Amino acid sequence: MTTARTSSVISPALSRRAGGLVVMTAVLGSVLAGCAAAPPAPHPQAAPAVPPPVLSLAQTTTVLSDLGKVLTTGDAALDPNALTARVMDPALAMRHAEYLRAQATNGQRPPTALPTSAQAVIEPRTSTWPRTQVVVSVQPDDLQAPRLLVLEQATPREQYRLWGWARLFPGVSMPATATPGAGSPVLSADASGLSLRPDQVMPAYADVLSNGDGSQSAPQFAPDPFRTSVTSARQTLATNVKDVGNAAETYTPDPAPLTVIGTVDGGALVIGKMTTVSTVSITVGGAKLTLSPVESALAATSEATQSLVRTYTDVLVFRVPPAGSTAQVQLVAAEAVLTAVAAQ
C-alpha cells in the first residue's frame, strides 16, 4: 500500500545610517586669556524617531537578483550545498527535500518555481536584528499562484537569505501595508491591539487543525484551502490504512512567530513555521506498507512493517485583524513540503 500526501498546498544589504557628526578642528596657538572665543560644542544629528526601512528598493532588487542566481545554480544541479550563501532553514530543508523528490521521480516533480522578481515588497522598519523582509513575487511561468518570499538577515554582517516561501491562495488578497519608502512597523510577539495576540495565532490554528470545528479557536479563523487539504489528506490516510493499523497527525508550531508586521488597517501579518508529523502504526502482523519513490528516497528504504513517520515543514502566513474587528484571522498563504520520512 502506498500512502502519500502532496508536498505543496493549493494553490531590506543592510542600510546603515551614520549619524552626522560635526568634527571640530582645534587651532593650536597662543591666545590672550579672556580674549579667545569658546569653540562651539558639537551637535550630533538626532536619531530618527522612527527607524528607516531596513532596505531600499534598489538594495532589495540586488538581494533578489543574488538569490535568483543561487537558486538557478542549485536547481540545475539539484545540489543543496549550492544554496547556503542565500538560503537558510527552513527553506534549505524544504529545497533539499524537493531535490530528492525531483531525483526520485526522474524530474517529473521538479522543485517549486520561486520567481525572484517582485510585484510587491513589504519593507519593515526596525533597528534590531534579526531582520525580515517579505516579497510578493510575480506569477511563475507555470501560471501557479505568486509566491510570498520571506527573507531574513540574522546579524548586521550577514547576507539576507531566503528563510521560507508560501503560495498565495486564489482569491485572497494581501492586506495593505506601508509604502516601501516609509516602511511597516515590526510588532512584538506579544503585541496588543489585535484580535488575537501574535504568539497565540499559530498554536490556536494548530488546535483547529487537530480538532476541527470542535476547537475553541475555530470561530476565530476563516476557512482556508490549507486546512481543507490537511483535513482531507488525514481522513484519506486513516481510511487507507484501517485494515493494517491506525494513523495520527500532530501539528507543532515554532514557539514564536518569525515576524509580525503591522498593516495599514491596524492589523498584522504573522509569519511562522509549523511541523506536521503524520504517523502510521502497523498493528496487523505480517502487514507492510510500500513507500512511494519520494518517501523511499527520504527514508532510504522501500517499505515499512512497523511504522511510517512522515514529517512536513509548513510555512504559514496569517492576516490578523485589529482588535474590535468582526473579521476572522485569515491564513493567506502556506506551503507544506515533506522533508523527512522514517520507516521501521
N, C-alpha and C positions, 0 to 999 in steps of 0.2 A: 504494500500500500504506500502510496506517495502522499505526503502531507506537505503542502506548500502554501505560503501566503505571499501576496505580492510585495515586492521590496520598495514600492513607492506608492503614495496615496494618490487619490483622484486629484484627478485634477479638475578722519578725515585724516605722505610723510608728515611728521609732526610739525605743526605750525607753531613756532616758538616766538613769542614777542618779548624782546628785551626792553625793560623799562628804560626810557631815555634818561641818561644821567648827564648832568652838567659837570664837566670836568674842569676843575679850577687849576690854573697855572700860576704859581706864586712867582712874583718878580723879586728876585733877590737883590738886595742892595741896602744901603743905609738910608734911613728915613728919619726925619726930625720927630722927636717924641711929641705926641699930641697933634701932629700935622697930617699924619698918614690916615687915609680913609680906611675903615674896616672893609675887608673883602666881602663881597656878597655871599650869603650862605647858599649852598647848593639846594636845588628844589627838584628831587626826583619826580618823574612823571607818575601820577597816581595810577594805580592798577585799575582796570575797568571794573565797574560794579558788577557786570555780568560777563563771565568768561566768553571769549570769542569761540566760534565754531572750531572744532578740532582740525578740520582740513578744509582747504579751499576747493572749489570745483576743479581747478587745474590739477591740484595735488591728487584729488580723487581719481581723475582720469588717468594719471600716471600709475597709481596703485592698481587700478583695474586692468590697465594695459599689461603691467608686470604679472598680475595674477593670470591673465589670459594666456600669456606666453608659457608660464609654468604648467598650466592645465593642458595646453596643447601638447607640450613635451611629454608629460606624464601619461596622458590619454593615448598618445600614439604608441608608446612603449608598454602601456599597462603596468607602469612602474611607480609604486607609491613613494619610493625614495627620491624620485624627481620632484616631488611636490613640497617637501618640507620647508623650503625657503618661503613659501607663500600660503601653505595650507596647514592647519592645526586640527587637533581633536576638538569636537567630534567629526568634523568634516574629513579629516585624514583617515579615520577608521571607516567612515562611510565610503570614501572613494576607493580605499584598498579593497573593501568587500566587493564593490562594483567591478573592480578589475578582475578579481577572481571569478565573478559571475560571468563577465564577458569571455574569459578564457574557457570556462566550463561549458558555455553554450556556443562556442565557436563564433563568437561575435554577434549572435542573434539577439542578445540582450546587452547592448553597449552601455557604457557609463552615462549617467544622466547628463543631458545637454545643459551647460551652465554658461549662458552668454555673459560676457563681461562689458557689454555696452549698456549704459544706464538710461532708462526713461524717467526715473525719479531718484533723488538722493535725499536721504534723511540725515542731516548733519547735526549731531548732538553738540551741545556746548558744555564743556567741563574743564576743570583744571587738575583733575586727578587721573590716575591710571588704575586698572586697565581702561582703555577707551574703545568704544564700539561704534561702528558706523553701519548704516543699513542702506542698501541699494536695491531698487526695483529694476530688474533687467528688462531689456527689450524681449519680445516674444522669440522663443527659439525657432530655428529653421523648420523644425518638425511641427510647428503650429501648436505645440503644447502651451500650457499656461506660463506666463512670465515667472521668473524665479525671484525670490527675495534673498539676496546675498547678505550675510552677516559677517562683517569684518571686525577683527579685534587687534589692538596694539597693547601688548601686555605691559611693557615698560617703555620709558622715553626713548631708549636706544634701539628698540626692536622694530622690525618691519610690521606693517599691517598684514595680517594673514586671514584667510578665509576660515572662520570659525564653524559656519554651517550654512545650509541653504534650505529653503522651503518653497513649495509651489503655491501660488495664489489660487484660491478656489474660484471657479467660474461664478460670475455674478456678485462676487464680494469685492467691495471697493476698500482701498486703504483709507484710513482717516486722514484728514488734513493735518499737516504738520507745518512748522515754521519754514520760511524760505531758507535755502542753504546759507545765504549771507547772514541771516540772523541767528540761525541755529536753534535747535529744540532743546528744552531743558531735560536734564537727566535726573530722574527721581530715585529715591532710595527704595529698597525692597519693602520697607515698612511704611511707605508714604501714605498719608491720609488724603481725604478728598476724592477718593474713587469709590465706585460701588462695591469693589472687593479689593482688599489690600493686595499689592502685587505679589508678596511672598505666599499668599493664600490661593492664588489663581490656579497654579498647576496642581497642588495637592487636591484642591476641590475638583478639578477636571478629572484627575486620576480616579477619584472616587466615583464620579459619574460614569467613567468607562467601566469600572468594576461592577457597579450596582444599577446602572441604567436609571430609569425613572424612579427607582426606589432610593436613590441617593438624596440626602437632604439638600445637596447642592444643585440638583438637576434643574430646578426652576431658574437658577441664576445664569444658565448657559443656553444660548440659542443652538438649534440643531446645526450640524455641520457634516460635510462629507467624510471627514476622517473618522468621526465617531461612528457613523453608519458603516463604514468599511471595516473598522475594528470589530464591531459587534457582529456583523455578518460573518467575517472570517472565523471568529471564535466559535460561533454556532455551527458553522460548517465543519470545522475541525472536530468538535465534540461528536457530531453525527458520524463522521468518517472513521473515528477510532473506537466507537462504542462497543464494537464486537471484540476488541483486543485489549482495551484499557480505558483510561479516562484522561481528560485534558483539563488544564487550568492555565490561567494567564494572570500575571501581575503587572502593575504599572507603577513605576517608581520615578518620580521627578527628581531632578537635582535639588539639593537643599534650598537653593536660592536661584531666582531667575538670572540669566546672564546680564540682561539690561532692561531698564524701564525708561521709556522715552515719552515725554509729555506730548500731547496732541493739542491742536488749537481749541478744541471744544472743552478742554479741561480734563479730558480722559488721558489714557496712556496706551502705548504699545508695550506688552510684556512678552519678552522672548526668552525661551529656556529650552532645556533638554530633558527628555524623559527616556527611561529604559523600559522596554516591554519584554518580558520573559514568558515564552509560551512553552509549557511542559506537557509532554505526553508520557504517562506512566503505563507500561505494558503489564497487565495483570494476568493474562492468559498464558499458561505455559506453552512454549513452542511457537508462540506468535512472534512476528517480527514486522518491522516497518522498513520499507525500501525508500531510501533517501533520493531526492531529486539530484540531478547533476550539480546544481548550485549548492545544495545542502552537503553533498558529498565533498565538494571542493573545500568547504569551510570546516567540515568535521574530519576530513581525511579518512573517511570510511563510508561504505555504501549502504549500511543497514544498522538498525537498532533492534536489540532483543529485550532490553530492559526499560530504557527511557530515551526520549529525544527532547533536548532542550534547545530552543531557538531564541536568540537574543536580537532584538531590533533596537536600533538607535533612532530616536524620534526627535525632530526639531519642530517646535511649536511656536506660533506667533498669535497672540491674542489681542483683540481690541477691547479695552476695559472702559466703560463709560464713566463719567464723573458721578460723584455721589449725588443722589436725588434724582438721577435719570431713571426713566422707566425702561430703558433699553437693557437687553441682556448682554453679558460678556459673550463675545463672538470670536471663535477661532477663525482667523482669516487666511492662514497659510500653514502648511505642515509638510513634512517629509519623513518617511519611515524606511529605513534600509536594514535588511537582515545583515548583521555584522558578525555574528558568531553562531556556531552550531556545535553541540556536544551530543554524541550518541554513545550509548552503552548497550 
